[in-house]
Each structure stands twice: as C-alpha cells, then as structure tokens.
Amino acid sequence: MNYWLIKSEPDAFSYDDLVRKGKAEWDGVRNHAAQGHMRAMRRGDLSIFYHSNIGVEAVGIMEIVEEAAPDSTDDSGKWIAVHVAPRERLAKPVTLKAMKADSALSNMVMLRQSRLSVAPLTKAEFDHILAMSKA
C-alpha cells in the first residue's frame, strides 16, 4: 500500500464536499510531478486530505478507489485523474505549522515542495500525522 497527501482549496472542494458526494474524480491536476504521483496510485492506497490556502491543515483520510484514467475536465486527453472516497475525518485537524515544527516530518515531500498538490508520504509520516490528530 502507498500513502499520499493531496491538497485542495476548501472553497473549491473540501473534505465535507467529498463526504457529501461519497466518491469523486480528483481532476484538474496540471503539474507533471503531481501527475506522476497520481499514475503511481493504486486502488486501496490511502491519502491525507489537506485543505490548502484556507485552513492549511490535514483534515481527513480518503481512499483511492479507481486508478488513473483520463481526466474528464481535460479536452486534450493529456492529463489523468483518479477517483477517491472518504474514509474518516481526522480527530482534529493537523495544521501546516504543527507539521513543519515536528522533526518526524522534516523529510515530508510536501514540506519541501510546498506547491505540489499531490505528494507521496511514507507509512511513518502517514501514521505520525494520524497520531498528531489524536494528541
């Protein structure tokens, strides 16, 4: 199993929106590195849902339920999307400030490449964020 952190601006698409829909296409990603990560996603992988720009915090867990397929918002056929479903809301949000301050997360890709909207996590990083949400 692989682990990921995927960002969305909550005023565009929030974790609550995903919960209401039950399943959603994660579309509109137009960064080559992020696309590469999405191509590596497998059904059953887990991702932290991170609210960017507003809130700047990890808020939930979602599961990859369909692997890479053409992005329905892309007329060129160049980009891919995955489908995700909510798993659970974090006990409490984990802020970007808290993640940056925690030495256990110092090598986290998202903290080193902050503009990347889809980034891998190690199992240890994923588990640590979950533990932070329960502390």
Disulfide bonds with the S-S distance in Angstrom:
none
